Amino acid sequence: MAKNGLGTTYPNPLVGSIIVFNNEIIGEGWHQKAGEPHAEVNAIHSVKDKSLLSKATIYVSLEPCSHFGKTPPCCDLIVANKIPNVVIGTIDPFAKVAGKGIKNLLEAGKKVTVGVLEEECNELNKRFFTFHTKKRPYIILKWAESQDGFIAPLTKEKKEPVWMTNEFSRQLVHKWRSEEESILVGTNTVMEDNPTLTVRDWIGTNPIRIVLDQNNRITKEFHIFDNQAKTLSISKDIINFKNNIASEIVNFLFKNEIQSVIIEGGSKTLQTFIDSNFWDEARVFRGSLSLQNGIKAPIITALNTRKKQLLEDELLTFINYDYNHHF
């Protein structure tokens, strides 16, 4: 249920909640959008017979909040509705919560169980947790390469992408874009491909477009400066390109409170993040096309690699963290 909010709850985490009485679900809810009611609120409101709440158990994937933000504390609502049992997936690392919600519930005499499916709940909020514990966004690298390891030909007739993958793989990329808060590319990618960097083959929110443009070479005629999505341009006036560029970009994104970024190119930009070890996962398509020559794909190694077949395309997923010790 929590996953329903992927792409729409930023800067808030993904949270799902159900309420159970006599082994039957009597209420359910999930956090849909920042500023709107939290999962626990929606779950409690969905219960038709409120008299059952005093004998029920509420399950929630993340520790209920204990502070006033855009909405009142969920802990207070649980206490006010006299729900005796609370089962929590994982503790919230956000400084304003971080164990205070559990403490408030215990002080109110509730039976609290913590750490049920904890690993899965941590994985669910890897973006939110990375942002608050590592002080940087969750970083996904993505590219498509030919069978012989190139991401693009050396020369081409038109300023548009050369497709290495099938239409289903491209649709999946648009789904991914809808799930992340931002998308980043280098100057050359914009100049050579003139990408739109929006969600077109999927229904969802366009990510914030971020482009590296050290010397302000990209003019307003390029697609990234249309009005389809917000665009941030990073020039030498914003970061120091003489320092570690990946580190400078990551700090810029954190200061702008951007929780996740999908980096789509080019090869030089991707390799910079790999070499600086500023990445959490990489999603690499290997198409059926061979180029013989061209711009070489980035070189990457990882703790964990998964393979999946998408018709004639192969999707390789590289994981740069230990699931059990990431946060």
C-alpha positions in Angstrom: 0.0 0.0 0.0 2.9 2.4 0.9 4.3 1.9 -2.6 1.2 3.5 -4.1 2.8 6.9 -3.1 6.1 6.4 -4.9 6.8 9.6 -6.8 4.1 11.7 -5.1 5.0 12.0 -1.4 8.3 13.9 -1.6 9.7 15.1 0.8 7.7 12.7 3.0 8.4 9.0 3.2 6.2 6.2 1.8 3.9 4.8 4.5 1.1 2.2 4.5 -1.1 1.2 7.4 -3.9 -1.3 8.1 -6.1 -1.9 11.1 -7.0 -5.4 12.1 -9.7 -6.8 14.5 -10.2 -10.5 15.0 -7.8 -11.3 12.2 -9.8 -9.3 9.7 -8.7 -6.0 8.1 -11.2 -3.3 9.1 -9.3 -0.3 7.8 -6.5 0.6 5.5 -4.7 3.7 4.2 -1.5 5.1 2.7 0.1 8.5 2.5 -0.7 9.9 -0.9 0.9 13.3 -1.1 2.9 15.7 1.1 0.6 18.0 3.1 -2.3 15.5 2.9 -3.3 13.0 5.7 -0.8 10.4 6.7 -1.4 6.6 6.3 -2.6 6.1 9.9 -5.1 8.9 9.5 -6.5 7.5 6.3 -6.6 4.0 7.9 -8.5 5.1 11.0 -10.9 7.2 8.9 -11.7 4.2 6.7 -12.9 2.1 9.7 -16.7 2.0 9.5 -17.4 0.9 13.1 -15.1 3.1 15.3 -16.1 1.1 18.4 -13.8 -1.7 17.2 -10.7 0.5 17.4 -10.4 0.1 21.1 -9.8 -3.7 20.6 -7.8 -3.5 17.3 -4.2 -3.5 16.2 -2.8 -0.9 13.8 0.1 -1.9 11.6 2.2 0.8 10.1 5.3 0.5 7.9 7.1 3.4 9.5 7.1 4.9 13.0 4.1 7.2 13.5 5.0 10.9 13.7 5.0 12.7 17.0 5.4 16.3 15.8 3.2 19.0 14.2 4.1 19.5 10.6 1.6 20.2 7.9 -0.7 17.7 9.7 -1.1 16.9 13.4 0.9 14.0 15.1 -0.4 10.5 14.2 0.6 9.3 17.7 -2.0 11.6 19.2 -4.7 10.2 16.8 -3.8 6.6 17.7 -4.1 7.5 21.4 -7.3 9.5 21.0 -8.9 6.5 19.3 -7.8 4.1 22.1 -6.1 1.6 19.7 -4.3 -0.7 22.2 -1.8 -2.4 19.9 0.7 -0.8 17.5 3.0 -2.8 15.1 5.7 -0.8 13.5 8.0 -1.9 10.6 10.9 0.4 11.2 12.0 3.5 13.2 11.9 6.9 11.4 15.5 8.4 11.2 14.0 11.9 10.7 15.3 14.0 13.6 11.8 15.2 14.6 10.5 11.7 15.0 13.5 9.2 15.5 12.0 7.1 18.4 9.9 9.9 19.9 6.7 8.4 18.3 7.4 5.0 19.9 8.2 6.7 23.3 4.9 8.7 23.2 2.9 5.5 22.4 4.5 3.5 25.2 4.0 6.4 27.7 0.3 6.3 26.7 0.2 2.6 27.7 0.1 1.1 24.2 1.6 -2.3 23.4 4.2 -1.4 20.7 6.1 -4.0 18.5 8.9 -2.7 16.4 11.0 -4.3 13.6 8.4 -6.4 11.8 9.7 -6.9 8.2 12.2 -4.2 9.1 14.6 -4.9 6.1 11.7 -4.6 3.6 10.5 -1.4 5.3 14.0 0.0 5.1 14.2 -0.8 1.5 10.8 0.8 0.9 12.1 4.1 2.1 15.7 3.9 0.9 15.4 7.4 -0.7 14.0 9.1 2.5 16.5 7.2 4.8 19.5 7.9 2.6 18.7 11.6 2.5 18.3 11.9 6.3 21.2 9.6 7.4 23.8 10.2 4.6 22.8 13.9 4.0 22.6 13.3 0.2 20.0 12.1 -2.3 19.5 8.4 -3.2 21.5 8.1 -6.5 20.4 5.9 -9.4 22.6 5.6 -12.5 21.0 4.6 -15.8 22.2 4.0 -19.3 21.7 1.8 -22.3 24.6 0.2 -24.1 25.1 -1.8 -27.3 26.1 -5.5 -27.3 29.7 -4.4 -27.8 29.8 -1.9 -24.9 29.0 1.5 -26.5 26.4 4.0 -25.4 26.3 6.1 -28.7 28.0 6.4 -32.1 30.8 8.9 -32.5 28.9 10.9 -35.0 25.2 11.1 -36.1 23.1 13.0 -38.5 20.5 14.4 -36.1 20.6 15.8 -32.6 18.4 13.0 -31.1 19.0 9.8 -29.2 20.2 6.6 -31.0 17.9 3.9 -29.4 19.7 0.8 -28.1 16.6 -0.7 -26.6 13.0 -1.7 -27.4 9.9 0.3 -26.7 9.0 -1.7 -23.6 12.4 -0.9 -22.0 11.9 2.8 -22.9 8.5 2.7 -21.2 10.1 1.3 -18.1 12.5 4.2 -18.1 9.6 6.6 -18.1 8.0 4.7 -15.2 11.3 5.1 -13.3 11.4 8.8 -14.0 7.9 9.2 -12.5 9.2 7.6 -9.3 12.3 9.8 -8.7 12.3 13.4 -7.6 14.9 14.6 -10.1 16.8 13.6 -13.3 20.3 14.7 -14.2 22.4 14.8 -17.4 25.6 16.5 -18.6 26.0 19.2 -21.1 27.0 17.0 -24.0 23.9 14.8 -23.6 21.7 17.9 -24.0 23.7 19.3 -26.9 23.8 16.0 -28.8 20.4 14.4 -28.0 18.2 17.4 -27.1 16.2 15.2 -24.7 13.0 16.2 -23.0 13.6 14.2 -19.8 9.9 14.0 -19.0 7.4 11.2 -18.3 5.6 10.5 -21.6 5.1 6.8 -22.0 3.8 6.5 -18.4 1.3 8.4 -16.2 3.1 10.2 -13.4 4.9 13.3 -12.2 7.7 14.8 -14.3 11.0 14.8 -12.3 12.9 18.1 -11.7 15.3 18.3 -14.6 18.9 19.1 -13.6 21.6 19.8 -16.2 25.3 20.4 -15.8 26.3 23.4 -17.8 29.6 24.8 -16.6 29.9 27.6 -19.1 26.2 28.3 -19.8 26.3 26.8 -23.3 22.8 25.5 -23.4 20.4 28.0 -24.9 16.6 28.3 -24.2 15.8 26.6 -27.5 16.6 23.2 -26.1 13.8 21.0 -24.8 15.0 21.0 -21.2 14.0 24.6 -21.0 10.4 24.1 -22.1 7.6 24.5 -19.5 6.9 20.8 -19.1 8.9 20.5 -15.9 11.0 22.5 -13.5 14.7 22.7 -14.6 17.8 23.6 -12.6 21.0 24.5 -14.5 24.3 23.9 -12.6 27.0 26.3 -13.9 30.4 27.4 -12.5 28.5 30.1 -10.7 26.7 27.5 -8.6 29.4 24.8 -7.9 33.2 24.6 -8.2 34.0 22.4 -11.2 37.7 22.2 -10.1 36.7 20.2 -7.0 35.2 16.7 -7.0 32.3 17.4 -9.3 30.1 14.4 -8.0 30.6 15.7 -4.4 29.7 19.3 -5.4 26.6 18.1 -7.3 25.5 15.9 -4.4 25.8 18.8 -1.9 23.9 21.0 -4.3 21.0 18.5 -4.5 21.0 18.0 -0.7 20.8 21.8 -0.1 17.9 21.9 -2.5 16.2 19.2 -0.5 16.1 16.7 -3.4 15.8 13.2 -2.0 16.5 11.2 -5.2 18.1 11.6 -8.6 18.3 9.4 -11.6 21.4 10.2 -13.6 20.9 9.4 -17.3 24.2 10.5 -18.9 26.4 11.0 -20.5 29.2 8.5 -20.1 31.6 11.0 -18.6 29.0 12.2 -16.0 28.1 8.7 -15.1 31.7 7.6 -14.7 32.4 10.6 -12.5 29.8 9.4 -10.0 31.0 5.8 -10.2 34.6 6.8 -9.6 33.6 9.0 -6.7 31.5 6.1 -5.2 28.5 8.4 -5.1 25.8 6.0 -6.3 23.4 3.5 -4.8 22.2 1.5 -7.8 22.8 1.3 -11.5 20.3 0.1 -14.1 21.9 -0.8 -17.3 20.1 -1.9 -20.5 22.0 -4.0 -23.0 20.3 -4.0 -26.3 20.7 -6.3 -29.3 22.4 -3.7 -31.5 26.2 -3.7 -32.1 27.9 -0.4 -33.0 31.5 -1.6 -33.7 32.7 1.8 -32.6 31.5 4.8 -30.6 31.4 6.3 -27.1 32.4 3.7 -24.6 29.9 2.8 -21.8 30.8 3.5 -18.2 32.7 0.7 -16.3 31.1 -0.4 -13.1 31.4 -3.2 -10.4 29.1 -3.8 -7.5 28.4 -5.8 -4.4 25.3 -7.3 -5.9 24.2 -7.7 -9.6 20.9 -8.9 -10.9 19.9 -9.8 -14.5 16.5 -9.7 -16.1 15.4 -10.3 -19.7 13.0 -7.8 -21.4 12.3 -9.4 -24.8 15.6 -9.0 -26.7 17.0 -6.5 -24.1 18.9 -7.5 -21.0 18.5 -5.3 -17.8 21.4 -5.4 -15.4 20.9 -4.0 -11.9 24.0 -3.2 -9.8 23.5 -2.6 -6.1 26.2 -0.5 -4.3 25.1 -1.2 -0.7 24.4 -4.1 1.7 20.7 -4.4 2.2 21.2 -5.2 5.9 23.6 -2.3 6.7 22.7 0.5 4.4 21.0 2.9 6.9 
